[in-house]
């Protein structure tokens, strides 16, 4: 075998080994535990119970746990919120952030358990909490569980993404923001019919890297490159100049009919979707670490 061919083979073997350590089954089961707590709006007792679960899982997997607690002014009044942050040290002085929200929307008269919208991002991040400490890294790695992504009633510039807005400003003040090499946010990635949007406000560099990783792993059908603009937890960071990307499947059910309804339940999710997103994002992370 030619040396260049041998190198390519070793590269591909390493990529597959790293990617397949992520377990879609594990992520799905983690999401199931999250959803079993019921509706989890910011400030609720179930939200607080979920915070305890997240803290325990992070500590069990060797993460340093930090918290960003604040009180948000919402249409429902003052609401306590808390971002949870797991940290692993690297050597470069730079940071790669993986994030998603763990709260659910409070919908009057609807028992909204948010299996996909809130549950999938949380379950996926909890599986990443198990996998990431095992992977080679030069950068610090942060896992961020955002509170308060959901608006209280109708979305507006001041009603929604409370947690990410607060953390972006905090990190801007203390200098953390300038150390972030990439922020990868996930939201609604458990849908059985997975089609991840190519979110146009996201970092062009990360968009290219993501689509290339999906292509090379054989997952282009799930990342079709269809563009659209989404206001999500990545945007406070984008607006402050961070290389950030949002991975979201914003077509959930026929005509997006499951979104923010009582139909957003565990039976709509697939371990295969978690697996695909996990493998692709880990490959993106691997490529960032070798650049």
C-alpha positions in Angstrom: 0.0 0.0 0.0 1.3 3.5 -0.9 2.2 5.6 2.1 -0.5 8.2 1.2 -3.1 5.4 1.0 -2.0 4.0 4.3 -2.3 7.5 5.8 -5.8 7.9 4.4 -6.8 4.5 5.7 -5.6 5.3 9.2 -7.4 8.6 9.0 -10.7 7.0 8.1 -10.3 4.3 10.7 -9.6 6.9 13.4 -12.6 9.0 12.3 -14.9 6.0 12.4 -13.6 4.9 15.8 -14.1 8.3 17.3 -17.5 8.9 15.7 -19.0 5.5 16.6 -18.2 5.9 20.3 -21.3 8.2 20.4 -24.4 6.1 21.2 -27.7 7.1 19.7 -29.3 4.6 22.0 -27.7 6.3 25.0 -28.8 9.7 23.8 -32.3 8.5 23.3 -32.5 6.9 26.7 -31.1 10.1 28.3 -33.8 12.1 26.5 -36.4 9.6 27.8 -35.3 10.3 31.4 -35.5 14.0 30.8 -39.0 13.8 29.3 -40.2 11.6 32.2 -40.0 14.7 34.4 -42.9 16.2 32.5 -43.1 19.9 31.4 -39.9 21.7 32.4 -40.4 25.5 31.9 -37.9 27.8 33.4 -38.5 28.4 37.1 -40.5 25.2 37.5 -39.9 22.4 40.0 -39.4 19.9 37.2 -36.8 22.3 35.7 -34.9 22.3 39.0 -35.0 18.5 39.1 -33.5 18.4 35.7 -30.8 20.7 36.8 -29.9 18.1 39.5 -29.8 15.3 36.9 -27.5 17.3 34.6 -25.1 18.3 37.4 -24.9 14.6 38.5 -24.2 13.4 35.0 -21.5 16.0 34.4 -19.7 15.3 37.6 -19.9 11.5 37.1 -18.1 11.9 33.8 -15.3 14.1 35.2 -16.5 17.6 34.1 -16.0 20.7 36.2 -19.4 22.2 36.7 -20.0 26.0 36.6 -23.4 27.8 36.8 -24.7 31.0 35.4 -27.7 31.9 37.6 -29.7 35.0 36.9 -33.3 36.4 37.2 -35.0 37.2 33.9 -37.7 39.8 33.4 -40.4 38.0 31.4 -44.0 38.7 30.5 -44.9 36.4 33.5 -42.7 38.5 35.8 -39.3 37.9 37.4 -38.2 34.3 36.7 -35.1 32.5 38.1 -33.0 30.8 35.4 -29.8 28.9 35.4 -27.4 27.9 32.7 -25.3 24.8 33.5 -21.8 24.6 32.1 -19.5 21.5 32.1 -15.8 22.3 31.5 -12.8 20.1 30.3 -9.4 21.7 30.2 -7.2 21.7 27.1 -3.9 23.2 26.3 -4.4 25.7 23.5 -6.2 28.5 25.5 -9.1 28.3 23.0 -12.6 26.8 23.6 -15.0 24.7 21.7 -18.6 25.0 23.0 -21.4 22.5 22.5 -24.8 23.8 23.6 -28.5 23.3 23.6 -31.5 24.2 25.8 -33.1 22.1 28.5 -36.3 24.1 29.3 -39.7 23.6 27.6 -42.2 26.1 26.6 -45.1 26.8 29.0 -48.3 26.4 27.0 -51.5 27.1 28.9 -53.9 24.1 28.8 -51.3 21.8 27.1 -49.2 19.2 28.7 -46.1 20.0 26.6 -43.3 17.6 27.5 -41.0 18.7 24.6 -39.5 15.4 23.7 -37.8 16.9 20.6 -37.9 20.5 21.6 -35.8 20.6 24.8 -35.6 16.8 25.4 -33.5 15.9 22.3 -30.9 18.6 22.9 -30.6 17.7 26.6 -30.3 14.0 25.9 -27.8 14.5 23.1 -25.6 16.8 25.4 -25.8 14.2 28.2 -24.4 11.6 25.8 -21.7 14.0 24.7 -20.8 14.4 28.4 -19.9 10.7 28.4 -18.1 10.7 25.1 -16.1 13.9 24.9 -13.7 13.2 27.9 -12.4 10.2 26.0 -11.5 12.1 22.8 -8.2 13.7 22.0 -8.3 17.5 22.4 -6.1 20.5 22.4 -8.9 23.1 23.1 -10.9 23.5 26.3 -14.3 21.9 25.8 -17.5 23.4 27.3 -20.9 21.8 27.4 -23.6 24.4 27.9 -27.2 23.6 28.9 -29.2 26.7 28.3 -32.2 27.6 30.4 -34.9 30.0 29.2 -34.7 29.4 25.4 -38.4 29.3 25.1 -40.5 32.5 25.1 -43.3 33.1 27.5 -46.1 33.6 25.0 -45.1 35.1 21.7 -41.5 35.3 20.7 -39.9 38.8 20.5 -36.4 40.4 20.7 -36.7 40.5 24.5 -38.9 37.4 25.1 -36.9 34.2 24.4 -33.3 32.9 24.4 -32.9 34.3 27.9 -30.1 32.0 28.9 -27.9 32.4 25.8 -28.4 36.2 25.9 -27.3 36.3 29.5 -24.3 34.0 29.1 -23.1 35.7 25.9 -23.0 39.0 27.7 -21.3 37.5 30.8 -18.7 35.9 28.7 -18.2 39.1 26.7 -17.5 41.0 29.9 -15.0 38.5 31.4 -13.1 37.8 28.2 -14.3 34.2 27.7 -16.0 35.1 24.4 -12.7 36.0 22.7 -11.4 32.5 23.4 -14.2 30.6 21.7 -13.0 28.9 18.6 -16.4 27.4 17.7 -19.9 27.1 19.3 -22.1 24.3 18.0 -25.7 24.5 19.2 -28.2 21.7 18.7 -32.0 22.0 18.9 -34.8 19.6 17.8 -32.4 17.0 16.4 -34.2 13.8 17.4 -36.9 13.8 14.7 -37.3 10.4 13.0 -37.4 12.2 9.7 -34.2 14.1 10.2 -33.4 17.0 7.9 -30.9 19.4 9.5 -31.3 23.0 8.2 -28.3 24.8 6.8 -28.9 27.8 9.0 -27.8 30.9 7.1 -26.9 33.2 10.0 -24.4 30.6 11.3 -20.6 30.8 10.7 -19.8 30.1 7.0 -16.7 28.2 8.1 -18.6 25.9 10.4 -21.4 25.4 7.8 -18.8 24.2 5.3 -17.1 22.0 7.9 -20.4 20.5 8.9 -21.6 19.7 5.4 -18.2 18.3 4.5 -18.2 16.0 7.6 -21.7 14.8 6.8 -20.8 14.1 3.2 -17.6 12.2 4.2 -19.5 10.1 6.7 -22.3 9.3 4.1 -24.9 11.4 5.8 -25.6 14.1 3.2 -29.2 13.1 2.9 -29.7 14.3 6.5 -27.9 17.6 5.9 -29.3 18.6 2.5 -28.0 22.1 2.5 -31.4 23.8 2.4 -31.0 27.3 3.9 -33.1 29.3 6.3 -32.7 31.8 9.1 -33.5 30.7 12.6 -33.4 32.8 15.8 -32.0 30.3 18.3 -29.4 30.1 21.1 -26.5 30.6 18.8 -27.6 34.1 17.7 -26.4 36.1 20.8 -23.0 34.7 20.1 -23.1 35.3 16.4 -24.0 38.9 17.0 -20.9 39.3 19.2 -18.6 37.9 16.5 -18.3 34.2 17.6 -18.0 31.4 15.1 -21.3 29.7 16.0 -23.6 27.3 14.2 -27.2 26.1 14.9 -28.1 22.5 14.0 -31.9 22.3 13.9 -34.5 20.3 12.1 -37.3 22.9 11.8 -39.8 20.6 10.0 -41.2 18.5 12.7 -44.2 16.4 11.7 -46.4 17.1 8.6 -46.2 20.8 8.1 -44.2 21.2 11.3 -47.5 20.2 13.1 -45.8 18.6 16.1 -43.9 21.7 17.1 -45.1 23.2 20.4 -48.0 20.8 20.7 -48.9 17.9 22.9 -47.8 15.6 20.0 -44.1 16.3 20.7 -43.6 13.0 22.5 -40.9 10.3 22.7 -42.5 8.1 20.0 -41.6 10.8 17.4 -37.9 10.4 18.1 -35.3 8.0 16.7 -32.0 6.7 18.1 -30.7 6.8 14.5 -31.2 10.6 14.3 -29.3 11.1 17.6 -26.5 8.8 16.2 -26.2 10.7 12.9 -25.9 14.1 14.6 -23.5 12.8 17.2 -21.2 11.2 14.6 -21.2 14.3 12.4 -20.5 16.7 15.2 -17.8 14.6 16.7 -16.1 14.5 13.2 -16.4 18.3 13.1 -14.8 18.5 16.5 -12.0 16.1 15.4 -11.2 18.3 12.4 -11.2 21.4 14.5 -8.6 19.7 16.8 -6.3 18.8 13.9 -6.4 22.3 12.3 
